Protein backbone atom coordinates (compact mmCIF):
# COMPACT_ATOMS: atom_id res chain seq x y z
CA UNK A 1 0.00 0.00 0.00
CA UNK A 2 1.28 3.47 -0.90
CA UNK A 3 2.56 5.58 2.04
CA UNK A 4 0.05 8.36 1.37
CA UNK A 5 -2.84 5.88 1.67
CA UNK A 6 -1.44 4.42 4.91
CA UNK A 7 -1.26 7.90 6.40
CA UNK A 8 -4.80 8.73 5.26
CA UNK A 9 -6.12 5.52 6.89
CA UNK A 10 -4.15 6.41 10.03
CA UNK A 11 -5.96 9.76 10.11
CA UNK A 12 -9.30 7.96 10.14
CA UNK A 13 -8.32 5.72 13.05
CA UNK A 14 -6.81 8.54 15.09
CA UNK A 15 -9.71 10.87 14.27
CA UNK A 16 -12.20 8.32 15.59
CA UNK A 17 -10.19 7.82 18.79
CA UNK A 18 -9.84 11.57 19.43
CA UNK A 19 -13.55 12.16 18.77
CA UNK A 20 -14.43 9.42 21.26
CA UNK A 21 -12.24 11.00 23.95
CA UNK A 22 -13.61 14.51 23.40
CA UNK A 23 -17.17 13.23 23.37
CA UNK A 24 -16.49 11.54 26.71
CA UNK A 25 -15.07 14.78 28.10
CA UNK A 26 -18.22 16.66 27.09
CA UNK A 27 -20.51 13.92 28.48
CA UNK A 28 -18.73 14.07 31.85
CA UNK A 29 -18.83 17.86 32.16
CA UNK A 30 -21.76 19.15 30.11
CA UNK A 31 -19.48 21.98 28.97
CA UNK A 32 -20.58 23.80 25.81
CA UNK A 33 -16.95 24.69 25.10
CA UNK A 34 -15.94 21.03 25.26
CA UNK A 35 -18.93 20.18 23.07
CA UNK A 36 -17.63 22.67 20.50
CA UNK A 37 -14.26 20.94 20.61
CA UNK A 38 -15.94 17.56 20.08
CA UNK A 39 -17.97 18.90 17.15
CA UNK A 40 -14.78 20.05 15.46
CA UNK A 41 -13.46 16.51 15.84
CA UNK A 42 -16.49 15.26 13.91
CA UNK A 43 -15.30 17.50 11.08
CA UNK A 44 -11.79 16.04 11.42
CA UNK A 45 -13.21 12.54 11.05
CA UNK A 46 -15.34 13.43 8.01
CA UNK A 47 -12.42 15.29 6.44
CA UNK A 48 -10.10 12.30 6.97
CA UNK A 49 -12.59 10.07 5.15
CA UNK A 50 -12.92 12.60 2.31
CA UNK A 51 -9.12 12.86 2.08
CA UNK A 52 -8.76 9.07 1.84
CA UNK A 53 -11.29 8.90 -1.00
CA UNK A 54 -9.71 11.87 -2.79
CA UNK A 55 -6.20 10.40 -2.51
CA UNK A 56 -7.41 7.11 -3.99
CA UNK A 57 -9.04 8.95 -6.90
CA UNK A 58 -5.98 11.18 -7.42
CA UNK A 59 -3.70 8.13 -7.69
CA UNK A 60 -5.62 6.71 -10.64
CA UNK A 61 -3.65 6.90 -13.90
CA UNK A 62 -4.65 9.17 -16.75
CA UNK A 63 -7.40 7.85 -19.01
CA UNK A 64 -9.31 8.92 -22.12
CA UNK A 65 -11.62 11.20 -20.15
CA UNK A 66 -8.84 12.59 -17.93
CA UNK A 67 -5.69 12.71 -20.08
CA UNK A 68 -3.87 14.91 -17.55
CA UNK A 69 -4.64 12.57 -14.65
CA UNK A 70 -6.86 12.90 -11.57
CA UNK A 71 -4.50 14.96 -9.38
CA UNK A 72 -6.98 17.74 -8.61
CA UNK A 73 -9.27 15.38 -6.73
CA UNK A 74 -7.28 16.18 -3.57
CA UNK A 75 -8.17 19.86 -3.84
CA UNK A 76 -11.88 18.99 -3.82
CA UNK A 77 -11.25 17.16 -0.55
CA UNK A 78 -9.58 20.27 0.90
CA UNK A 79 -12.51 22.46 -0.22
CA UNK A 80 -14.97 20.01 1.35
CA UNK A 81 -13.00 20.10 4.60
CA UNK A 82 -13.20 23.90 4.61
CA UNK A 83 -16.96 23.79 4.06
CA UNK A 84 -17.41 21.27 6.89
CA UNK A 85 -15.38 23.51 9.19
CA UNK A 86 -17.64 26.46 8.40
CA UNK A 87 -20.78 24.38 9.05
CA UNK A 88 -19.36 23.18 12.38
CA UNK A 89 -18.64 26.79 13.36
CA UNK A 90 -22.28 27.80 12.89
CA UNK A 91 -23.51 24.75 14.84
CA UNK A 92 -21.20 25.71 17.72
CA UNK A 93 -22.38 29.33 17.61
CA UNK A 94 -25.98 28.14 17.88
CA UNK A 95 -25.15 26.00 20.94
CA UNK A 96 -23.16 28.83 22.54
CA UNK A 97 -26.00 31.31 22.00
CA UNK A 98 -28.47 29.08 23.83
CA UNK A 99 -26.10 28.40 26.74
CA UNK A 100 -25.18 32.09 27.09
CA UNK A 101 -28.57 32.86 28.64
CA UNK A 102 -28.72 29.73 30.79
CA UNK A 103 -25.17 29.13 32.09
CA UNK A 104 -24.80 26.14 34.37
CA UNK A 105 -22.07 24.61 36.52
CA UNK A 106 -20.03 21.78 35.02
CA UNK A 107 -19.82 18.27 36.40
CA UNK A 108 -16.37 16.65 36.90
CA UNK A 109 -14.57 19.49 35.08
CA UNK A 110 -11.03 18.40 36.04
CA UNK A 111 -11.49 14.87 34.71
CA UNK A 112 -13.07 16.26 31.56
CA UNK A 113 -10.15 18.63 31.01
CA UNK A 114 -7.61 15.82 31.49
CA UNK A 115 -9.35 13.60 28.96
CA UNK A 116 -9.71 16.45 26.49
CA UNK A 117 -6.05 17.37 27.03
CA UNK A 118 -4.96 13.82 26.25
CA UNK A 119 -6.95 13.92 23.00
CA UNK A 120 -5.27 17.22 22.10
CA UNK A 121 -1.79 15.75 22.62
CA UNK A 122 -2.66 12.93 20.19
CA UNK A 123 -3.92 15.52 17.70
CA UNK A 124 -0.74 17.59 18.02
CA UNK A 125 1.52 14.61 17.33
CA UNK A 126 -0.53 13.47 14.35
CA UNK A 127 -0.79 17.02 12.94
CA UNK A 128 3.01 17.20 12.89
CA UNK A 129 3.16 13.85 11.08
CA UNK A 130 0.58 14.96 8.49
CA UNK A 131 2.30 18.29 7.78
CA UNK A 132 5.73 16.68 7.42
CA UNK A 133 4.61 13.71 5.33
CA UNK A 134 2.11 15.74 3.32
CA UNK A 135 4.90 18.10 2.25
CA UNK A 136 7.26 15.20 1.49
CA UNK A 137 4.63 13.32 -0.54
CA UNK A 138 3.26 16.53 -2.11
CA UNK A 139 -0.28 15.71 -0.98
CA UNK A 140 -2.61 18.75 -0.61
CA UNK A 141 -5.20 16.60 1.17
CA UNK A 142 -2.75 15.51 3.88
CA UNK A 143 -1.38 19.04 4.30
CA UNK A 144 -4.90 20.47 4.60
CA UNK A 145 -5.78 17.81 7.16
CA UNK A 146 -2.61 18.58 9.12
CA UNK A 147 -3.29 22.33 9.17
CA UNK A 148 -6.83 21.74 10.36
CA UNK A 149 -5.66 19.39 13.11
CA UNK A 150 -3.11 21.94 14.28
CA UNK A 151 -5.84 24.60 14.39
CA UNK A 152 -7.86 22.12 16.44
CA UNK A 153 -4.97 21.79 18.90
CA UNK A 154 -4.81 25.58 19.32
CA UNK A 155 -8.57 25.65 19.76
CA UNK A 156 -8.42 22.93 22.41
CA UNK A 157 -5.80 24.90 24.33
CA UNK A 158 -8.08 27.93 24.32
CA UNK A 159 -11.00 25.80 25.45
CA UNK A 160 -8.94 24.42 28.34
CA UNK A 161 -8.03 27.94 29.47
CA UNK A 162 -11.65 29.09 29.27
CA UNK A 163 -13.05 26.10 31.14
CA UNK A 164 -10.28 26.42 33.72
CA UNK A 165 -11.12 30.10 34.32
CA UNK A 166 -14.82 29.26 34.64
CA UNK A 167 -13.95 26.60 37.22
CA UNK A 168 -11.68 28.90 39.25
CA UNK A 169 -13.91 31.98 39.18
CA UNK A 170 -17.30 30.32 39.18
CA UNK A 171 -18.30 32.47 36.20
CA UNK A 172 -19.93 29.68 34.19
CA UNK A 173 -20.92 32.15 31.48
CA UNK A 174 -17.27 31.93 30.38
CA UNK A 175 -18.05 28.43 29.05
CA UNK A 176 -20.42 29.52 26.22
CA UNK A 177 -18.29 32.62 25.58
CA UNK A 178 -15.27 30.38 24.98
CA UNK A 179 -17.37 28.16 22.72
CA UNK A 180 -18.30 31.21 20.64
CA UNK A 181 -14.64 32.22 20.37
CA UNK A 182 -13.81 28.68 19.22
CA UNK A 183 -16.47 28.97 16.53
CA UNK A 184 -15.07 32.27 15.25
CA UNK A 185 -11.54 30.82 15.17
CA UNK A 186 -12.46 27.72 13.18
CA UNK A 187 -14.66 29.83 10.89
CA UNK A 188 -11.55 31.86 10.04
CA UNK A 189 -9.43 28.74 9.44
CA UNK A 190 -12.19 27.24 7.29
CA UNK A 191 -12.42 30.20 4.94
CA UNK A 192 -8.62 30.31 4.57
CA UNK A 193 -8.56 26.63 3.63
CA UNK A 194 -11.33 27.11 1.06
CA UNK A 195 -9.55 30.09 -0.50
CA UNK A 196 -6.22 28.25 -0.75
CA UNK A 197 -7.83 25.17 -2.32
CA UNK A 198 -9.84 27.22 -4.83
CA UNK A 199 -6.64 29.01 -5.88
CA UNK A 200 -5.11 25.64 -6.72
CA UNK A 201 -8.22 24.55 -8.61
CA UNK A 202 -7.84 27.74 -10.67
CA UNK A 203 -4.36 26.60 -11.83
CA UNK A 204 -2.41 29.11 -9.78
CA UNK A 205 1.30 29.25 -10.69
CA UNK A 206 3.89 27.68 -8.40
CA UNK A 207 5.70 29.98 -5.90
CA UNK A 208 8.23 32.41 -7.35
CA UNK A 209 11.14 30.68 -5.59
CA UNK A 210 10.34 27.36 -7.32
CA UNK A 211 9.76 29.18 -10.61
CA UNK A 212 13.22 30.74 -10.40
CA UNK A 213 14.74 27.32 -9.74
CA UNK A 214 13.17 26.07 -12.97
CA UNK A 215 14.47 29.10 -14.90
CA UNK A 216 17.97 28.43 -13.56
CA UNK A 217 17.79 24.75 -14.54
CA UNK A 218 16.66 25.58 -18.07
CA UNK A 219 19.39 28.19 -18.43
CA UNK A 220 22.08 25.76 -17.24
CA UNK A 221 20.92 22.65 -19.11
CA UNK A 222 19.86 24.05 -22.49
CA UNK A 223 23.34 24.37 -24.04
CA UNK A 224 22.99 24.28 -27.81
CA UNK A 225 19.63 26.06 -27.77
CA UNK A 226 19.21 29.82 -28.25
CA UNK A 227 16.70 30.56 -25.46
CA UNK A 228 13.49 29.49 -23.74
CA UNK A 229 10.36 31.60 -23.30
CA UNK A 230 6.68 31.53 -22.27
CA UNK A 231 7.36 29.44 -19.16
CA UNK A 232 4.09 28.40 -17.52
CA UNK A 233 3.56 26.28 -14.41
CA UNK A 234 0.79 24.98 -12.20
CA UNK A 235 0.26 22.55 -9.34
CA UNK A 236 -2.27 19.73 -9.46
CA UNK A 237 -2.10 17.57 -6.35
CA UNK A 238 1.38 16.04 -6.14
CA UNK A 239 2.10 16.84 -9.80
CA UNK A 240 3.77 20.03 -11.02
CA UNK A 241 3.10 20.87 -14.65
CA UNK A 242 5.82 22.80 -16.48
CA UNK A 243 5.47 24.08 -20.04
CA UNK A 244 7.72 26.33 -22.12
CA UNK A 245 9.01 27.01 -25.65
CA UNK A 246 12.62 26.14 -26.51
CA UNK A 247 14.20 28.05 -29.40
CA UNK A 248 16.92 26.15 -31.30
CA UNK A 249 19.05 27.00 -34.37
CA UNK A 250 17.19 26.37 -37.62
CA UNK A 251 19.79 23.90 -38.89
CA UNK A 252 19.72 21.75 -35.73
CA UNK A 253 18.56 18.15 -36.24
CA UNK A 254 15.51 16.72 -34.53
CA UNK A 255 17.80 14.28 -32.71
CA UNK A 256 19.99 17.04 -31.23
CA UNK A 257 16.96 19.13 -30.21
CA UNK A 258 15.46 16.07 -28.54
CA UNK A 259 18.69 15.46 -26.63
CA UNK A 260 18.55 19.01 -25.21
CA UNK A 261 14.92 18.50 -24.18
CA UNK A 262 15.78 15.20 -22.47
CA UNK A 263 18.61 16.87 -20.54
CA UNK A 264 16.36 19.69 -19.33
CA UNK A 265 13.54 17.31 -18.37
CA UNK A 266 15.87 15.07 -16.37
CA UNK A 267 17.26 18.04 -14.42
CA UNK A 268 13.81 19.45 -13.62
CA UNK A 269 12.51 16.05 -12.51
CA UNK A 270 15.56 15.61 -10.27
CA UNK A 271 14.70 18.92 -8.56
CA UNK A 272 10.89 18.60 -8.51
CA UNK A 273 9.32 15.22 -7.85
CA UNK A 274 6.43 14.19 -10.12
CA UNK A 275 7.06 17.02 -12.59
CA UNK A 276 5.13 16.80 -15.87
CA UNK A 277 7.03 18.71 -18.55
CA UNK A 278 5.97 19.84 -22.02
CA UNK A 279 8.56 21.51 -24.27
CA UNK A 280 7.63 23.13 -27.62
CA UNK A 281 10.68 23.30 -29.90
CA UNK A 282 10.78 26.34 -32.20
CA UNK A 283 13.18 27.82 -34.81
CA UNK A 284 15.33 30.91 -34.20
CA UNK A 285 12.90 33.49 -35.57
CA UNK A 286 10.51 32.65 -32.69
CA UNK A 287 12.89 34.18 -30.10
CA UNK A 288 11.49 36.76 -27.68
CA UNK A 289 13.23 39.64 -25.93
CA UNK A 290 12.10 38.46 -22.48
CA UNK A 291 13.16 34.85 -22.95
CA UNK A 292 15.41 32.79 -20.64
CA UNK A 293 18.98 33.05 -21.89
CA UNK A 294 21.09 29.89 -22.08
CA UNK A 295 24.37 29.78 -20.13
CA UNK A 296 27.52 28.98 -22.05
N, C-alpha and C positions, 0 to 999 in steps of 0.2 A: 504494500500500500504506500502511496506517495506521502512524503512527510507532511505536506500541506493538508492532506485529508486526515491524517492522524491527529494533527493539532486541532483541526476543526471538530473532530469527534470528541477530543479532550475537552474542548470548550463546552460542548453539550453536557458532558458528565459533571464537570465542575460547576457549570451554571445551575444544574439541577440541585447539586449539593448545597450551594450557597443560598439558593432560593429557599430550600427547606429550612436552613438555619435561621434565615431572616424572618421567615414566616413563624417559626417557633418563638423567636424573640418578640415579635408583635403579639402573638397569642398570649404570652406570659405577662406582658405589660399593658396591653391595650393602648399603647402609644401611637398617635397619629403619625408622628415623625418616623417611627420605626416601620409603620405600615407603608409610608411613602418609600422608604428604603427597600422594602420587600417588593413593592410594585415595580420599582426600577429593575429589580432582579428578574421579574417576569419578562421584561423587555430584553434583558441580557439573554435569557433562555431562548426566546423567540428569534432574536437576532443571530444566535449561534446556529440555530437550525437553518435559518435563511442563508447564512454564510456557507454552511456545509453543502446545501443544495446548489448554491451559486458556484462554488468551487468545482463541484462535480461537472456542472454544465460548462464552465470555462475551460476545463481540461479536455473537452471533446475536440477532436481534430477538425480542421476545416472541411467543409462539404460543399456540395453544389449550391445550396441555399445560403451558406455562410463562408464564402471563399477566403475571408480574412480571419476566420476562426471565431471562437465564442468568448474571447477574453473579457468583453465588456459586461458579461453576466455578473461579475463580482461587484461592479459599480451599482447595479440594480439592488443588490443585497445591501450595500452601504446606504443607499437612498431609503430603502425600506426600514433599515435600522433607525435612521433619523426620524422618519415618520412615526415609528412606534414610540420613540423617545418623547416626541411632542405630544402624542396621545396620552402617554403615561403622565406627563406633566399636568395636563388638564384634569385628569382623574384625581391626582394628588391635590390640586388646588380646590377641587370640589369637596374632597374629604376635609381639608384644612378649614375651609370656610364654615362647614357645619360644626366642627369642633371648636372653632374660635368663640362661639357664643355659648357653648356648653362645656367648658374645660373641666376635666376630671382627673383625680389623682391616679397615678399608675400603680399597677400591681407588680411586685418583684422587679423593680427597675434595674437593680444591680446585676441580677442574673441575666436579664434581657440584654443589657449593655455588653456583658461579657460574651454572650453567644453571638451578638451582632458584630462585636469586635473581632472574634475569631473568623467569622465569615469574610470580613473586610481584609484580614491578613491573607486569606486564600485568594481573594480577588486581586490584591496587590501583586502577589507573586505571579499569578497567571497573566495579569496585564503586562508585566515586564516580559514574560515569555512570548506573548502574542506580538508585542511591538518589535522585539528583537527578531523573531523568526519571520514575522510578516515582512519586515524590511529585507531580510536576507533572501526570502523566497519571492519577493516582489508581488505580494498578495494584498490588494486593496481591502479585501473582505477581512483578512486577519488584522491588518493595521487598524481598520475602523473599529473592529471589535475590541482591540486592545485599548484604543483611545477612550472608547465608551466605558470600559471596565475601570480605567484609571480615573475617569470622571466620577464613577460610582464610588471609588475608594475615597476621593475627596469629599463627596457628598456624605458618605457614612461617617467620616471624621466630624463634619459639621453637625450631623444629627447627634452624635455622641456628646458633643459639647453642649448642644441645646438641651438634650434630655438630662444631662448632668446638672446644668444650671437650674432646670425646673425642679429637680430632686433636692438640690441644696437650698434653694430659695423658697420652695413651695409655690412658686408662680407657675401653675400648670398651664396657663395660657401660652407659655413659651413653647409648649409642645406643638400646637397647631401653627404657631408663627414659624417655627423651624421647618415644619413640613412645607409651608408656603415658600420659604426661601429655597428649599430643596427643589421644589417644582420650577421655580424661576431659573435656577442654575442648570437643571437638565434641559429646560426649554432652550436655553442659550446654546448648550452643547449640541442639541439636536439640530438646530437650524444651521450651525456651522458645518456639521457633518453632511447635511443635505446639500448645502452650497458647494462644498468641496467635491462631492460625488457628481453633482450636475456639471461642474466645470470639466471633469474628466469625460463625462458622456458627450460633452460638446467638443471633444478632440482638442483640448487645451495643449499647447506646446509644452515640452519638458522644461525644467528649470534652466535658467541662463547658464549656470555653472556647467551642467551636463552638455548643453548645446555648444559651449566653447570647447569642451573636451573633444566633441565630435569634429568641430572645425579644425582643431589642432591635429587630430588623427588624419583627416583627409589631406591637410596640407603636407604632413610628413610622409604619407604613404602613397601619394599620387604622382611620384616621379615619372616623367614621360608624358604626362598630361599637361595641358596649358592652365586650366583652372577648374573650379567647381562653383556652381551657383544655384540659387533657388533651393536652398536647404530647408526642408520642412520635417517636423517631427511631431509625434503624439504618443501618449501612453494609452494602452488598452489592457487593463489587468496587469499581468506580469510582462507582457510584451511591450517593446518600444519600437515603434515604426519610424524608420529614417528613409527619407527620399531626397535625392538631389540630382542635378545635371552635371555630368563630367565632360568637359571640352577637351578633345584630343586633336593632334595634328591631322589634317585631311588625308595625308598619305599613310597614316598608321594602319596596320592590318587589324582585322577583327580579333585575331588571336592575341596580339599585343595589348589591345584595348581591354580585352577580357582578363588578361593577366593583371592589369592595373586594378580593375574592379575587384578581382578575387583578393588581392593584397589589402585593399581598403576594407572590404567586408570582414576579412579575418581579424584585422586590427580592431574594428569597431565591436565585433562580437566578443573579442577578448576583454574589452573594457566594459561592455554593457551586456549582461546576460539576457538571453532570449530577444536579441535585437532582430528585427525584420527589415531588411535593407533593399531598397529599389534604386538602381542607378540608371539614368538615361544618358547614353553616350551621344555626344553631338560633335559636329565639325567645328573648326576654328572660328568661323564667322558668327557662331552663336555666343561668343564670349560677351560678358557683361562687366561694366566698370566696377560693380560692387561684389564681384565674385571672390571666392577663396583662392588666394594665390598658392601655388605649389612650391614647397621648399626645394632648393637644389636645382 
